[in-house]
Amino acid sequence: EHELPNNEYPKYSSKRSLHSSWYSRKLLDSTFEQRNWLTYSPKLYKMFCLYYIIYGNNSNDSWVKYGFSHCKNGHMALVKHETTSAHIISLKIKLKASCLPLLPSLIEEHNKQVSFNREL
């Protein structure tokens, strides 16, 4: 989902602007996937990697400390960032953290099934 009303980003002195289309990427099968990691600061007029801010371990990375505002070749910069080891590690940590709440439910369900099977 886009973070600005009307999806309008301010134009820089170069007459360029960030694009709302950068929030998704086209996959090989022609479907689109949301870049949930991408976030925008209206105060700073820059984009940041949310997952790296939350789960990363290098606060000096430009996607955390300074943000991204280079509109020229911006799409390629996003693709490049998505393939960095730091981004991939942050994504793995995020996915692991989001799966952890499921484990107690799975264990409880497994224990119920074992108890049921023993009664048979």
C-alpha positions in Angstrom: 0.0 0.0 0.0 1.2 3.5 -0.8 2.0 5.9 2.0 1.1 9.2 0.5 -2.4 10.6 -0.4 -2.9 10.4 -4.2 0.4 8.6 -4.5 2.1 11.9 -5.2 5.7 12.2 -4.1 7.4 15.6 -4.1 9.6 16.4 -7.0 13.3 17.1 -6.4 15.2 19.9 -8.0 16.1 17.5 -10.9 12.3 17.4 -11.7 12.3 13.7 -10.7 10.4 12.0 -8.0 10.0 8.7 -6.2 7.4 6.4 -7.7 4.5 4.6 -6.0 5.1 1.8 -8.5 8.3 0.9 -6.7 6.2 -0.6 -3.9 5.7 -3.7 -6.0 7.8 -5.8 -8.3 6.9 -7.9 -11.3 7.8 -11.6 -10.9 8.8 -13.9 -13.8 5.3 -15.3 -14.0 4.0 -11.7 -14.6 2.3 -11.5 -11.2 3.2 -8.7 -8.8 4.5 -8.9 -5.3 4.4 -6.1 -2.7 7.6 -4.7 -1.4 6.5 -4.7 2.2 9.9 -3.8 3.4 9.9 -0.4 1.6 8.7 2.5 3.6 8.7 6.3 3.0 9.3 9.2 5.3 7.3 12.3 4.3 9.4 14.4 6.7 12.7 13.4 5.1 11.4 12.7 1.5 13.2 9.4 1.5 12.6 5.7 1.3 13.9 3.2 3.8 14.2 -0.5 4.3 11.8 -1.2 7.2 13.0 -4.8 7.7 16.6 -3.7 7.9 15.7 -0.9 10.4 13.9 -3.4 12.7 15.9 -6.6 12.2 19.3 -5.5 10.7 22.5 -5.2 12.6 24.3 -2.4 10.7 22.7 0.9 11.5 25.3 2.6 9.2 23.7 1.1 6.1 22.4 3.9 3.8 19.0 2.3 3.6 18.7 2.7 7.4 20.8 5.8 8.3 20.3 8.1 5.3 17.4 6.7 3.3 17.1 6.5 -0.4 16.2 9.4 -2.6 18.0 8.8 -5.9 15.2 8.9 -8.5 17.3 8.2 -11.5 17.6 4.4 -11.9 15.7 4.0 -8.7 14.1 0.8 -9.7 17.5 -0.8 -10.3 18.6 0.5 -6.8 15.6 -1.3 -5.3 16.5 -4.5 -7.0 20.1 -4.2 -6.0 19.2 -3.6 -2.4 16.8 -6.7 -2.4 19.7 -8.9 -3.4 22.2 -7.7 -0.7 23.1 -10.2 2.0 22.1 -7.7 4.7 18.6 -7.3 3.3 18.2 -11.1 2.8 19.3 -11.8 6.4 16.9 -9.1 7.7 14.1 -10.7 5.7 14.9 -14.2 7.1 14.9 -12.8 10.7 11.5 -11.1 10.0 10.0 -14.3 8.6 11.3 -16.4 11.5 9.9 -13.9 14.0 6.5 -13.9 12.3 6.4 -17.7 12.4 7.3 -18.1 16.1 3.8 -17.3 17.4 2.6 -20.3 15.4 4.8 -22.8 17.2 2.8 -23.0 20.5 -0.4 -23.5 18.6 1.2 -26.3 16.5 2.6 -28.0 19.6 -0.8 -27.8 21.3 -2.6 -29.2 18.3 0.0 -32.0 18.0 -0.5 -32.9 21.7 -4.2 -33.0 21.3 -3.8 -35.4 18.3 -1.5 -37.6 20.3 -4.0 -37.8 23.2 -6.8 -38.6 20.8 -4.8 -41.3 19.1 -4.0 -42.9 22.5 -7.7 -43.1 23.4 -8.3 -45.1 20.3 
